[in-house]
Amino acid sequence: MELKKILFLVFILLGISQAKSQSFAGLSIGVSNNDNHIETVWFQHQLTDRFSAGVQLRYSQIRYRFVDAIAITDGSTVFGGLVFGFKIKEAEKYRLNFNLTSSYRYLSNDENPDLAESTNGLELDPNILLDLKLSDAIKLHTGAMLRTAMQFGETPILDEQMPSAIVLAGISYSLNNHSIALRAYTGPMNGATGDSMKYFNQISIGYQFSFGKQSGPFSFFNF
């Protein structure tokens, strides 16, 4: 409950910020081999020329997840967390970013009565993202994400998912303050002991609206 209050407060503080720099709000829907469907909403504010911060909320219907290192296929997850972006380098035709998403995860188990009804944990998603400008409206995106997941509670599993290089590829189209993007993720995942080298695939489509003073031709787009 305290987490929800903190996230709500962050949303309000960022939303009423008087800074002159740019802000972004967006939503996406997707599907993966872990989830039947995934819905994400986010708000991001450009605090300085190089640094941005925001919040992200995500809900998914489980296709294949783990409770106490045992697979389940029926349930749901809710993620809520903070997103940080740092511009490493920007030129006329490209921009290189480092992003970090740190999320609290609540998982509801609707399948196996022998396991806990719910678990909570933490996911860390550091990623390097390169944006390539093809035209004023179209940009290509590529990079890699090193996802780490942990389960807390009575049966803590700190190596539920070890850092794994998940490759990202995408394309976005922008018109005025509106952008749409298609993204695909793929790569191996190393899980807890006895559960290694599984493969992850995800595809998502997202919409984003920007407002405030535009800080450059490249906009934050992380989902």
N, C-alpha and C positions, 0 to 999 in steps of 0.2 A: 504493500500500500504506500509506503514511504517513497518507493521508486516512482510510482505514478505521480505523486505530488511533486517530486523533484523534476521529472520530465515535463510536467505541465508548467511548472515555474520557468523552466528553461525556454519552453515555447513562447511564453508570454514575454519574457525579458528580451528575447531575440526579436520577437514580432514588433515590439514597441520601440526598438532601438532607433535612436535619432541619427545614427551614422549615415554618412552620405554614400557609402559604398553599396554594392549590389547584394541582393538577397535572392534565394531560389526556393521555390516550393514545388513539390512534385509527387507523383504517384506512379506505381508500376504494377503489372501483373505478370506472373510467369509460372513455369512448370519445371520440375527437375525429377531426377530419379530418386530423390529423397522425399519429394512432396508432390501431391496431386495438383495443388495450386498454391501460389505465393502472392500475397498482396503487401505492398510496401508504400509507406508515405514518409516524406522527409521535408525538413526545412533547414536551409543552410544560409549563413550570413558571412559576407566577406568582411572580416575584422580589420585586416590590413591588406596591402598590396600582395603579400605572399601567403597570409594565413587566413583560413576560414574555419568556422565551427558551427555545429548544428545538432539536430536530433533526428533519429530515425525510428520508426515503428514498423514492425513486420508481423504478419500472421500467415500461418501455413497449415494446410491439412496434410497429415502424415501419409506418406506412401511407404517409407522405410526409415525407421529411426531406432535408437537404442535407449533402453532403460536398464540400468545396472549391467551394461554391456550385453544385454539380451535384445534381439531384434523384435520390434513390433511393427504392425502395418496399419493400425487404426488409432487415431488420436489427433492432437493438434499442438502447435507450438506458437508462442507469442514471444517476440523479441522487442526489447526497447533499449535504446542506448544513445551514445554520443558519437558524433562523426567529426573528425578533424581532417582538414586538408592543408597541404603545404605545397606551394609552387616552387619547384626546384629550378626550372629554367623555362623561359618563354621567348620565342622568336616569331617572326612574321608567319611562318608556316607550321609551327609546332609548339606544343607546350608539354612539359614533363612535370607530373604531380606525384606526391606521396600522400596517400590517404590512410587513415586509421579509423575503423569502426569498432567500438567496444560495446558489446550488448549483453544485457541480462536476458537469460532464456528461461521461460516457463514451459514445460512440456506436460501435456495431459495424456495419460495412458487410458484409452478406452477399450483395450483389447484383452490384456493378460491380467486376470485378477490375482495371480500369484506375485505380481510385481507391484511396486508403489504406484498409487493412483496418479501421482504427479512427481516431477523432479524439477529442480532449478539448477542453473549453471551459468557459465560465462563463455562467450565467444569473442575472440579477437581476430580481426580481419585487416591486417596491414597489406597495402597493395601499392604497386608502382604502375602508373597509368600514363601512356603517351597518347596525346591527341594530335592528329595530323589534319591540317586544313586543306581540303581539296578545292573548296570554293568558299564564298562568303556564307553559304547556307549549309554545306555538307562537310562533315568531318568524320574521319576514321578514328577508332579507339582501339588500343591494344595494350596489354600489360600482363602482370601476374599477381596473384593474391596468395598469401601464406596464411591459411586459416588454422586456428587452434581452438579447440573446444574442451570444456571441463564440466563435469557434473559435481554438484555439491550435495550436502545433506547427509543422511545416515550412511549412505554408501558412496563416498566421494571417489571420483575417477578423474584424476588430474591429467591423464593422457588419453581422454576419450577420443580425441582427434588431434594428432600431432601435426606440426606445421607441414603443409603440403603445397606444392607449387601448382596452383590452379590457373590456367591460362584464360585470358579474357580477350574477346574480339567483339567489336561493335561498330555501328554506324549511326550517326545522328543527323537530323535535318532541322534547321532553325529558320524561323521567319518572325522578324520583329522580336517580341519578348517570349515567343513560344518555341518549344523544342520537343521533338519526339526522337526516341532512340530505340534501337534494337540491339540487344546484347546477348552473347552466348559465352558460357563458361564451361571448361572441360579440364580434367586432370585427375591424377591419382590422389587418394586420401589414405593416410596411415592412421589406423585406429588403435584402440587399446590392445593389450596383449592378446594375441590369438585372432585379431581382426585387422589385418593389414592389407594394404595395396588394393583397396576397393577403388572404383572409378566414379567420379562425380561429373554429371552433365546438367546444365541448366540453361534455359532460354527465357528472356524477359523482354517485354516492351514497356516503355515508360514515356510519360508526358511531364514536362517541366515548364513552369512559368517564372520568369525573372522580373524583378522590379527594383527600383532605385537606380542610382547612377551606374551605368555600365562601365566595368573596370577593364574590359578587353574583349577580343573576339572569341575567347574560349570561356565557356561557362562550366561551373561545377555540375557534374552529372554522375552520381555514384549510387547505383542500386544493384 
